Amino acid sequence: MYDIIIIGGGAAGMSAAVYAMRGGMKTLLLEKLSCGGQAANTYEVDNYPGFYDNPSGPELMEAFEKHAEKFGVEIKSEAVREIINADGPVKTVKTRRNTYETKTIILATGANPKKLGAEGETELAGAGVSYCATCDGPFFKGEDTVVIGGGNTAFEDALYLAGFCEHVFIMNRSKRFRASKTLVDKAAANPKITIYTDMVADRFEGAGKLERIIARNTETGEQGFINAAGVIIAIGITPDNAVAKSCGVELCERGFVKTDMYLATNVPGIFAAGDCRVSPLRQIVTAAADGAVAAASAINYVLKG
């Protein structure tokens, strides 16, 4: 029997593990892939307080994991299939291989990249169409590459790719960017980056691998194309909340978990932290803070019996 089971090993899950272990809780962390979450796909982190030397995402998340392991947290690589008796005093978490019992659960399941839905996207996925610049960017070394999106991730990806690609094109569907002005200015000043506004990708083409992107101006309707060996689609995220939904946890209209100020869900003893929950900001620092709050609330829940 565990006091707390944390589902997800990103910044929120690791932070929750540190606080849970420091609170004397018997804690299990379940991560379906490898620890690190979306943060592990970030090539450089320059906004996490105290880490002024701009560590890479993998480096920072490795530090998170080592910190959690320092307190002896039990980490297992298993995907959670379902939560049984979610609203009971003893909750059952089932994976493909094992069944675990716990008093409380912290959902830190994160989110996945959104798909664009353009023609050819599925067919060329993994053959030039990618959702992770740090994962697949090196495959496009010395080639022209496109980044689709207007948020921080899109501009961070473009700046990263400009370090080794021939040229990088940013495509945004409007003249407004969600990215910070600092990132936009930095990209605009880079001679290897060209920013296109009011442009969307209608189709990805290529014989077995990406060769060109058929693009359209959203104001004039005029079509054109960009020859490129790779495209990074960075248009946002979709929460990974299938397990939460199946056990009665309330979600918002966009699929994110609803919580109160203590990060408690509508199901007693189940809390949520990080990118999977409703939040005005999704950053490594806010995910870590969520993990701390959720763990403190879970500890209080356990102690009150």
Secondary structure as UniProt FT lines:
FT   STRAND          2..7
FT   HELIX           11..22
FT   TURN            23..24
FT   STRAND          27..30
FT   TURN            35..36
FT   HELIX           37..41
FT   TURN            49..50
FT   TURN            52..53
FT   HELIX           57..70
FT   TURN            71..72
FT   STRAND          74..76
FT   STRAND          80..84
FT   TURN            86..87
FT   STRAND          91..95
FT   STRAND          99..107
FT   STRAND          111..113
FT   TURN            120..124
FT   TURN            126..128
FT   STRAND          129..130
FT   HELIX           133..136
FT   HELIX           137..140
FT   TURN            141..142
FT   STRAND          144..148
FT   HELIX           152..161
FT   TURN            162..164
FT   STRAND          167..171
FT   HELIX           181..188
FT   TURN            191..192
FT   STRAND          193..196
FT   STRAND          199..205
FT   STRAND          212..217
FT   TURN            218..220
FT   STRAND          223..227
FT   STRAND          230..233
FT   STRAND          237..239
FT   HELIX           242..246
FT   TURN            247..248
FT   TURN            253..254
FT   TURN            261..262
FT   TURN            268..269
FT   STRAND          270..272
FT   HELIX           274..276
FT   HELIX           284..303
//
